[in-house]
Amino acid sequence: MTRDTKVALEERILRTMRKLSKENDQDYSETFTDWETPKITWINGVPGCGKTTWIVQEFDNKRDCIVTATIEAAEDLKRNWPTE
C-alpha cells in the first residue's frame, strides 16, 4: 500500500458519503421511502492528533457506526476501546 492508495480509499469513501448526504441533489424518495439521511462526521488527521480518543469519547452505540479506511485504523480503535 502506498500513500496514493490511502488517498484513493479516502476519496472513494468521501464520494460514497456525499451520495448519501444532503449535498446530493438527487431525489431518492421512491427508492428510500423510510430513509433518513445520516449525519456523517468525517474524522481525519495526522497520527497522534487525537482521532481515536475523540471517537472513543463521542461514540454512542445506539446511534453511531464507525467506518475506517484501513485495517490498521480499525485495530487501533479495538486496542483503545474501553472495556466494560
N, C-alpha and C positions, 0 to 999 in steps of 0.2 A: 504494500500500500504506500502511496506517495501523498504528499500534501495536496496535489491536484485531485487525487481520488477523494480525499476527505472533503474538499471544497465541492466537488461534484455531488457527493452524497448529501451534503447540507443544502445545496441548491435544489436538489431533487425533492427533499423533504419540504423546503420552503415553498416550492411551486405547488406541491400537493396541498399544503395547508392553505395557500391562497385560494385554491379551488373550493375549499370548504368554508372559507371565511366570508365576511361581508364585503371584502374588497372585490369579490367576484360579482359581476353584473348579471350573470346568467340566472334564469328563473328555473328553479328545481321544484316548484310547487307540485307538479304532477308526479314526480319521481319520489320525493320525500315528503309525504303528506304530514307525518308526525315528527319530522326532523327539526331539531332546534340547533341553530348554528353554534358550534362550540366556541368557548373562549379559549384562545390559544396564547400561551406565554412562551416565547422563544428565549431560551437561556443559552448564551454563547459568550465565551471569554477565554482568556489565556489560562494555562494551568496555574492553580493556586489562588485564583481570584475570588473563590467562594461560591462557585456554582453549585457544587454538591451540598454545601452547608445550607444554602438558601432553599434548595429543593427539599431537603430533609425537614427543614423547619416549616415550610409552607405547604407541604403535601397534605391533601385531605383524601383519604382512601375511599370516601363515599362519592367524591366529586371528580377526582383527578386521574389522569392516565399519563405515565411517563414514557416518552419515546426517545431513544438515543440513536445517534448516527453510527456508533461503533460498539463493539462488544466490550472494549476496554472501558468505555463510559458506563455501561450497564454494570460491569463487575465492580467498578469504583463505587457506584451507588449501593450495591449489595454489601460491600465491605463497610461502608459508612452508615448503613441504615441501623437505627437504634433497635435493640431487641426489647420485646415487651414481656 
